[in-house]
Amino acid sequence: MDRAVRTYLDHLAVEKGLATNTLTSYRRDLRRYRAHLAAESIDTLDGVTEATVTGFLIRLREGDADHPPLSASSAARTVVAVRGFHRFALADGLAAADPAAAVKPPTPAKRLPKALPLADVEAILEAAGAADTPLALRDRALLELLYGTGARISEAVGLDVDDVSHLAVPELDQADATLLLRGKGGKERLVPVGSYARAALTAYLVRGRPALVAAATPGLFLNSRGGRLSRQSAWAALVKAAERAGVTRDVSPHTLRHSFATHLLDGGADVRVVQELLGHASVTTTQVYTLVTVDNLREVFATAHPRARHG
């Protein structure tokens, strides 16, 4: 058994070329697995059954006297190491069967997106433009755009003036204002632009950007030197606005995208509409946002359904 483990680790190091840190993790995981087998009085590969591997997974999740319980993701990583070991042992003729083939790693729980309360979003937006300088006008327009359209940060900083100049036309009905966003894989989508984002963009185009532009550049959002704003600088602008607003939780450009989706769903928007606005290829990607609104759904149910509460 020990020789088989060493052979497998050598295979990973020499033929697979795994990094040192990865090999260390595999070695640690297999050492724990070997200890589990020893506790079960199993000292040959052919003595391992599917129930043995399943029992190891259960022990990982429950913990024991020497180890705390592992999260689903950590347990999954360990099971992957065990599955790889048994698959290798079978292929290399070290074992007659693969007892781990049907044991699936646990699925990590989906992490809920971090949506901000509307009051926090509004405070950040106000703080971003409070100074009314060219840079403040830029930051307000950028953040209004991120929250108002659900754009990714890469999509926002990649915009050119020509992409939004039509939004500043006074004759254009605000309800009809749309913006073309270029997403992952070159996919394009049209998104509506609300009155707040439209007003902020107009103010920036009229009073902010002309003071920043240093040479002919198509970029919409510019830095203090007149070049296109980078993702890192856009992120920094949001963090500074959040600090000025007194919002203490972690905030990132993706937080505004999460908040955009969550607030739409809380307001009654259909998940498929939100899917289109976010540029998700599959509705299942968007459905993670519905997990955030479970409390809201419970509240609606409790107040609206005639048999939701005891009389």
C-alpha angles and dihedrals in degrees: 000000000000090000090052091052091050091049091051093049090049088051091053092048100043107028101026095035095217118183119260094249091051091049090050090054092049091048091051093047093049092046088057090046091050089052089052091052091048090052087053090050092244114143103160131063092232089057091065116097133186088258089056093056092043089052089053091053091050091050090051091055095043099039126213141226092292101035134045118230113279125230118246091259094049092045090048091054091052093048090050089057091050093047090050091050094052093043089053092046091055094046092047093050094248093120137028096224143014108241093179098056095096096040107100122204113247115264112244114238114258111256113232114239114250105245120184122226111256091246091058092049092051091048091052093049092050092048092050093060100031096107092054091213123137090263092046091050088050093050093048091050092047095050093042088053093049094049096035097052105022090237121168114244090246090054092050098048089044093061120114126212090251089060093063108019091100089062090069094058105114093211092059113103108238091222089062097047112122136174129211111226123190109213139178116329092014092290113156129209136178116229129184118247118218126219096261094053091042092052092047092049091048092051091049094048092048103037108013115038097047088061092051103042112101100174140001103301127154095211117118100206112049134189125230090274094055098255128120113288113251126226090247093053091046089052090049091051090055094047091050092049090050091051092050090049092052094241103152102184120094110278129190135162087262088057089065090049090051090048091049091055096042095048091049092052091045087053092055102265116156114251091234091057090051088049090058093045092051093045094237115163092212131039089221088069090057095045091076086075090060088066088067092058098053092105090053091050091051091051093050091048093048093052099037108038115083093218100037093102137036113260 
